Amino acid sequence: AVVSTQSTGVVPDVDNEGCKVSCYLVVFHYIEGELLATSHQEPHLWRSLGKLVGDISMSMSEMKSCDYRRDFFPWDSMCGDTTLQEIRHAFPADKLPGIQIDAVIDSIKKMKRALSDLPMQFIHGDINEYNIVLGAKGSLGIIDFNDLTRGYRVLEISHLLAYIGVCQNSNPSVLREIYLGFASVVALSSAEIHLIYDIMFARMTVSVTMGCKTILDGDDNAYVRKCVEDNARFLRGLLAKGKEAFDRDILGL
């Protein structure tokens, strides 16, 4: 299913008497195009991408079901401290100089405490370059809602910035445009904005470490190695830039 820039952006609640869980209607459009990850196009659509993700976030905020459950996956930000503790033997200190795993674990615990008072809703959870479709005439689409879950609202934009940061070599103008597009639709609180850098750092640290564990377990392949190298390079850049500069240059704080 594809939610596109041409979709209605509305998720109405259908009151169906007798149903334990409310029903929801989402309008999807077919987009003929290619994935951002494999595209040779220069999209020039970064702010539109941020706005589309913001529109989706606002639409899903209207979903009120409390019965939906999904087991957390190991790479989810909200269980990153537990995951890193369990696979700490795979942490690649040589690829991430200056990053201490215990410090990251403590940072994630602190981040989770800060998130606990912030807005929750349904989120896509995995908007990366392989789940973004570039269509003709400037159309954009988001695919793969298999990771749909209830989570903290700020996770959506944080994960998006992290993944696009990896595939766009941390280009600050790209990340700034995406953030501005999202913020034009979703009014994040200052508390949420101040957590974006930390969430990105946690997500990528878990991703790199899990990739290294996959290699140690013998499931070695070119894709995993590329992901590890690309994500580690992004993390090193994020560390070098620092939270203060990131918040200023990308988030406008």
N, C-alpha and C positions, 0 to 999 in steps of 0.2 A: 504494500500500500504506500502511496505517495501523498504527502501533504505538500501542496505547492503554493507558489505565490498567487495562483489563480483560485485557490480554495476559499471557501466562505470564511474560514477562521472562526467558526462558531460551533460549540459543542453543547447543544441544548439538552436540558434534563427532561426526559420523557417520563411523566408520572404514570407508571403502569401498575394499577391497583392489583395487589396480590403477589407482586414480585418482591422477593427479599432484597434484591439489588436493583437499583434504578437502571434504566436502559439509556444508552447514549448514542447519538447519531453524529457521525463524522463524515464530511463530504470529501472524497478524494478525487484527484485528477490523474490521468495517465500523462506522463511526460516522456517524450522520446528524446533521449540525450545520453550522456556518459557520466561516469562517476568523477568527482573532483580528483580523486586519487590517481586516476589513469588518464585524465584529460590533458590535452596539449593546448587547450584554450587558455587565454588569459581572461579570467572571469570578469574583472572590474565590477564585481557585484558584492563586495564584502559588506557594505552597509545594508544592502538588501538581504543578505544572508542573516545578519544579526537581527534585522527586523522580522524576518520570517520565523526565526526561532523564538523571538519575543511574542509574535502572534500565536504560535503554537502553545507557548507557555501560558499566555493569558487564556486561551481556549481551554486548556486542560485544568486551569485553576477552577473552572466551573464544575468539574467532575467531583461529586460529593460522596461517592461510595466509600464506605468504611470497611467493606468486606473483602476488598481486593488484597491479596497477600502474595509476596514473592520472596523466596529465600534469597538472601543476599549472596552475591557472587564474591569470590575472594578479592577481586580487583575494585570492588565498590569502595568509594571514599570512606563510607561510614564504618567499615570494618578493616580499614587499612592498618591500624595499629596492631590488631590481632594477626592479620596476615603477615605483616613484616616480622612480628615476633616468631611466628611459626616457621618462616622460611629465611630467617636471618643468615643462615649459613650460605645462602645464595647471593647475598648483598654484594655487588661488585665494587668494592672500595677503590679498585684501580681505575674504574671508569668514572667514578664520582668523587674525585678528590675534594676534600673540604666538606663533605657531607657525612655526618655521623648517624648511623641507623638509630641509635638510642635517642638522639636529639629529634629525629623525624618522628619516631613513635610518640615521644612526649608532646611534640607539636600537634600531632593528629588528635591526641586525647584532649588537648586544650581547645583545638578547633571544634571538636564534637560538643564540648561543653558550651562553647559560644553559639553553636548552631541550634542548640536545644530550645532556645527561646524564639527562633526565627520561623517565618512562614513555611509550611509544608503544603505540597500539592502533588498531583501526578506529573511526572517528568519523563521525557524520552530516555534519558540516562546514558546515551551512547552516540551523540551526534559527532561523528568524525568524518574524515575525508572520503571514507568508503560508504558513508550513508548520506552523502550530499550529491544530488543529481544536477548537472548543468544541462539545460535544454536549449532549444533554439529560441532566438529573439529575446534573450535575457531572462528566460524563466528559470526558476530554481525549485528544487524539490527535496524533501527529507524522506528517507525510506527506513525500513527496518525498525519497527516499534516493538520488537520482541523483548527488549529490556525495560519496557514501560513499567513504572513502579511509583509508589508514593515516596517522595524524597523532599529534601529542602530545595526551595525554589532557586537559590543562588547556585546550586550544583550544576544546573543546565548550562548557564553561560560560562561558568568556570571550566567545565570539561570541554566545551566548544573552543574556548580560547587556547586551552592546552593542546588539543589535537591540531588545530589550525596553526598554532605556533610551531609545532613540530614539522608539519609539511611545508610551511612557508618560511622556514629558517628564522623564526622569531621576528619576522618583519614587523616593526612597531606600528607602521602606518596601517598595515592589514589588521592587526589586533585592535588598534584604536577604532577603525571604521566598523568592525564587527561589534565592538562594545557600544559604540554610539547608536548603531541600528537597534540593538537589543534594548538599550536604555530609553530609546524614543517610544517604546511600547510598554515596557515593564519598569515601574518606579521602584527600584531597589532601595532599601534603607541604607544609611551609612554603615550600619553594623554588617549588613550583607556584603557591601562593596569592599569593606576592609578585610574580608575573609577570602576574597577571590584568589589572591596570590598564594595563600596557604593551601587552599583546596587544589589548585593547579600543581603545586609542588608535591603534595601528598599523592595525588593521582599518578603522576609520572614516576615518582619513586617506587610506588607499588608496581607499576607496569614494568619498569626496568628490572626490578628484582624478580618478579614472576617470570619474565622472559629468560633471565639467567638460570632460574630453577628449571625451566623447561629444557634448556640446553644441558644442564647437569643431569637431568633425568633421562637423557638420550633421545629426546624428541627434537633433535637438531635439524633445522632447515634454514634456507636462505632468508625466508620471510621473517622468522623469529629473530635471526641475527641482525637483520636490517632494522627491525623495530627497536631492538635493544640499543643499537648504535645511535639511531636517530633520536630516540627518547632521552638517552644519556646526554647527547650533545645539547638538546634543548634544556635539560636540567642544569647542566653546567652554565649555560647562558643565563638562565633564570637566576641562578645563585650569584653570578657575576654582576648582574644588573641590580639585584637587591630589591627588597619589597618597597622601600621608599621611592626609588626611581620608577619602578613599575607602576605603582599607584599614581604617581604624578604624570608619567608620560602616556600611559595607556588608559587609565581610569579617570584622569583629570582631577585627582584629589590634591 
